[in-house]
Amino acid sequence: MLRDEFLESPSNRSVSIGDKAKFTCRPPRGEPTPKVLWMKGRKFLTDSGRIQISENGDLIISQVSLKDADDYKCIATNTAGERESAPARLTVLGTLSFFTNY
């Protein structure tokens, strides 16, 4: 059973290329304690080199690039069911510059 709404849902973020983005998610209380999963668009995320899901449910994206711009949401799940947060948008600021050395 998932008792409540999310205690804290992710909120929109704007970060510059190369910076770190962090989304916070505090799942509803439930029995058993819900696990937090993250989605980017329609794909589930897993820990990888730049993507980390902390023990407390936060999503951390290191060295943000333009391809990270999207909607993210957290999903609380346990044996009784699941609940999705509202999506939060990651906006990536800045442009890539190309320099030519002569």
N, C-alpha and C positions, 0 to 999 in steps of 0.2 A: 504494500500500500504506500502510495506517495501522498502524504497528508496535506501539504500546502502548495502554494505557488513557489517559484524560485525565491530563495532568500536574497539572492543578488543575481541579476541577469547581466550578460555582457552589454556594454554600451559602445557606440560608434567611436572609432579611433582614427586619427590622422597622424601619420608618421612619415618621416623623410626616408628616402632610399638609403639603405645601409643601417638604419636604426633598428631598435627592438620594439616590437608591438606586444602588448600584454592585454588579454581579455580575461576578466574575472567571472567566475561562475560559482555560485553557492547553491547547490541543489536543494530541493524540498526535503524536509525530514521524511524518512520512510523506514519501514521494517520489511526486509533487511535494509541496511544503509545503502542508498543508491550509489551506483558507479556513474561517473561523469564521462561522457564521450563528446567529441567535437566534430562538427561538420563544416567543411568549406564548400559553399554551393550545395551540391548534392552528393559530395564524396566525404566519407569518414576519414578523419586524420589519425595518423599514428605517430608516435615518437620517431623522429629521424634526426639527421644532423642539425637542421635549423628549427625544427618543430619539436616543442616539448610540452607535455601535459603534466603539470605538477601534481603532487599527491593530494593537494587541496582542491584540485579541479581547474586551476588556471591554465590558460593556453598562452604559451610564450613563443613568438616567432622571432628568431634572430636574423640579423642582416636582411631586412625586408627588401624585396625587389618588386618591380611593377607587377609581376605575375601573382603576387600575394593579394592584390586588391580584389576584394570579393565580399560576400556576406558570410558571416560565421555564426553558428549557433551551438549551444551546448544542449546535450540530451542527458537527462537523468534517467537511469534505468535500474530496475531490480526485478525480482521474480514476479512482482505484482503488476508490473507495467512500466510505462515510460512517459516522460513529459518533456516537451521541447521548449526551450527559451525562445523569445522573440529574436529575430536575426539582428546582428550588429554588423555594420559596414566598416571595412578597413579601407581607408583612402590613403594612397601612397603619393606623397608630395615630391616634387622635384623632377627634373628631366635628366636624361643621360647626356653627357657632353662628350664629344669626340674631339681629340686634339691631334693635330698633325705636326710631327717634328720634321724640321727641314735641316 
